[in-house]
Amino acid sequence: MNAQPYNVLLPESGTPVVEKWNVNKFYQQIHFHKEFQITMIQEGSGFLFVSDKVVPYEKGDVYFFGRNLPHALKTTNDATENSDNGSKAISLFFDQDKIKESFRNVPEAYRINKLIESSHYGIKVNRDSARYLTDYIEELTTSTGLNKFLLFLKLLNVASRDNNVMILSPKAAPSKIGVENDPKIAKICAFVKENYRDLITLSEIADLAHMSPTGFCRFFKSKTKKTFSQYLAEVRIGSACELLHNDNYSISDCGYGSGFNNLSNFHKHFKKYTGMSPMEYRSNINND
């Protein structure tokens, strides 16, 4: 199941588009779009797929999805066409560039800019903040014009002050770990993307950066906020998640094909980064 593009038509004004979903099951195809998305679950439960991560969702949850982040809500509660036990949600879509542009010369808005950047990984808001955001999101469904835009900014301000958000997907992408600002990091990430299926030693990657192993470890962590071994494991887990979508590959094929040299190590890292075993992950993908 490959991620598919999803089209959202936004107004030129920069105000968010509001969609109310009241269906038996949410749109379950893993998809992505260039628009920033905020989703509040009103009814229903199931699993949320975000890049390489799978987490359960339930009524009252509020999620933020950054630009081009693959995601899908897979409903597991029982619902038929004639039942009231369906899935309900409200989603907001907006152009994050326009929002960030409006804050370019507003230092006080640094939290909102940080929130938008963090949402590239997918965010789950904590329950206390979600209760406040629920009121704003519901009010946005009937607001128009300037009031709608101001209400939306209030929503972002409240969300940006939540210091206990859950980062959903650890999967690293070059654009998310400072590649644009450091050519050495860009070179390292490009090398990993090409060679993660093979054995990559610390000495080899340090030589690529023209540093000692110790110096490279300090440099990489200072730039990316993670160790190189963490980054490499995340890339490999992301690859394994993609392979697991194809039932023609066995679990061991997915592990070895993603660069893990033994299955025990693969299962340990997969559980650590996704919260479930490879078999459980595949089962949830196929459980429509």
Secondary structure, DSSP 8 states (H G I E B T S, - for coil): ---EE------TT---EEEEEEESS---S-EE-SSEEEEEEEE--EEEEETTEEEEE-TT-EEEE-TT--EEEEE-S---TT-S--EEEEEEEE-HHHHHHHTTT-GGGHHHHHHHHHGGG-EE--HHHHHHHHHHHHHHTT--HHHHHHHHHHHHHHHHT-TT-EE------GGGTTGGG-HHHHHHHHHHHHHTTS---HHHHHHHTTS-HHHHHHHHHHHHSS-HHHHHHHHHHHHHHHHHT-TTS-HHHHHHTTT-SSHHHHHHHHHHHHSS-HHHHHHHHH--
